[in-house]
């Protein structure tokens, strides 16, 4: 994994897209090891933040911790799923926005859009209510901007359609992410609620 290249997402976004446009973009190449490592950042940060709460649970700590571990795994799987679904959506919307349909390029665009959101999720480490959520939303905002910059380079979206294309992708993914996040959070919430009722 090239950390220097990843830093360009935040320091030189246009250079980043110009560098990756000709590189392989199939799921396997992007997934191993880069996305497998990066996807764990927000999940692990959330898990560590949850551990602070677990120590206050006293006799319920065991069930709380079990729920948190299940939540960690589901959150991690959800992050990977969000990236792949976003790539599918970007590719599916290419023709309506007069862009070139190319799944590999779409996966690279999706990768660039979700990484800032995952980095923002690192704020879950700090046990302050809603701070992690704010970090993720800020990352989503930057990811949208980054996607907007990448669309013309990666799949030939015209500048006048890039804003609408970006808005459509981010809007759909926001809803999908919320649904998947609720599904991933259910096991932990259920285990904690059950432990408290006993």
N, C-alpha and C positions, 0 to 999 in steps of 0.2 A: 504494500500500500504506500503510495507516494504522498507523504504529509505536506510536502512543499506544494504539490499540485492542489491538494485539498484546501490549503490556506488561500489559494488564489480565488476560491469561491467567494471569499470575504474581502480580499485585498485587491484583486484584479479580475473581476468577473468576466469582462469581455475577453481578456487573454485566455481565461480558462476555457471558454467555449471554442475559441479559435484553435486551441491545442487539442481538444478531445473530438472535434468534428470528424476526423478521419480514423479514429481508433475503434476497435471492436466494441459492440454494445449489446451483445447477447446476454441473457440473464446470467448464465453460468460464469462468464468472464467478469461481470460486474459484481456478482454475489460473493465470489470467493477470491480473496478473503474480505475485500473492502466493505461491502454492504453488511456482511455478517458481523463484522466488528463494530461498524458505526451504528447499526440498529440497536445494539445493546446499550448504548450510552444513555438514552432517556429512561429505558426500562430499569437498568441497574441503579441509576440515580434515584428513581422513584422508590425502588426497593430499599435502598440505604436510608432514605428519608422516612419510610414506613417503619424501619427498625427502631427509630427513636420512639415512635408511638407504641411499639410492641413492648418495650421495657416498662411502660406505664400500665400495661394491662394486667400485671400480677398473675393470678391463677389462670387467666385466659390467654396468656402469652403463646402457649403451644399451638392452639387453634388459629390464633391471629397470625402467627408466623407461617403456619402451613398455608393459610389463605394467601399470604403475601408472596410465598414462593410460587404458588399456582398462578397468581396475578402477574408475577415477573415473567414466567414462561409465556403466558398468553399475550402479554404486552409485547414481548419480543417478536413472537410470531405475527402479531397484528402489524407491527412496524414493517416487517418484510412484505406482508400482504398489501399494505397501503402503497408501498413503492411499486409493486407489480401492477396493482389495479390502476394506479395513476398512469403508468406507462401505457396500459391498454387504452385508457380514456384519451390520453394525448394522441395516440395513434388513430383511434376511432374518430376523433374530431378533426383530423387533418384535412380531409377532403371538404367538409362544410366550410372550412376557413381558407380554402384554396391553397393548402400547404401540401407538401410531399408526404405521402404515407410511407413510413419506414419504421418498423417496430424497434430496431436496434437504436436508432436515433431517439425514438420516443422514450426508451428505457433510460438513456443517458440524460434526457431532459427531466424525467421523473426523479432520477437520482439527484440531480442538482437541486431540484425543488424541495425534496424531503430532508436532505442533509441539514440545512439551516434550522429546520423545525426540530430535528433530533438534537442538534447542538443546544438549542434553546431549552430543551427539556432537561438539560443537565442541572438547571436551577432547582429541580426537584430535590436535590441534595440538601438544600437549605430548608429547614422545617418551618417555613413561613407560609400560612394559608394562601393559596392561589398564585404563589410566586412561580412555581413550575408551569402552571397553565399560562401565565402571562409570558414566560419565556418561550413557550411553544407557539403562542400566538404571534409574538414578535418574529420568531423564526419562520412562521408561515408567511408573514408579510414580506420578509426578505426573500423567502423562497419564491413568492409570486413575482417579485421584481426580477429575480435571477432567471426565472422561467421566461419572463417577457424578453429579457436580453438574449436568451438562448434560442428562442423559436426561429427568428430570421436566419440565424447561422446554421442551425441543425436541420431544419426541414423546409427552409425557404418561405416561411410565413412573411407576407408583406407587412410593412411597418404599420399600415393603417388597420390591419386585422389582428395584430399581435395582442393589443389590449383586450379585445373581445374574446380571443382564443384563451388568453391567460385567465380572464375572469370566469369563463365557462369551466375550465379545468379546475381551478381553485374552488369554485362554488360547489361543484359536484364532489370533489375530494373532501371538502369540509364536512359535508353531510355523511359521506361514506366513513370518514375517520371517526365522527361522533358515534355512529352506529357500532362500528367495530370496537371503539373504546368502551362503550357501555357493555357490550358482550364480554370483553376481556375482564372488565371490573366485576362482573356479576359473581363469579366463584368466590373471590376474596370477600366481597360484601356479605354474601350468604353465609360463609364460614364464620365471619366475625359476629354477625347477627345471631347465629345459632349458638355460638359460645357464650354470648352475653345473656341469652335467655335461659341457659342452664344453671 
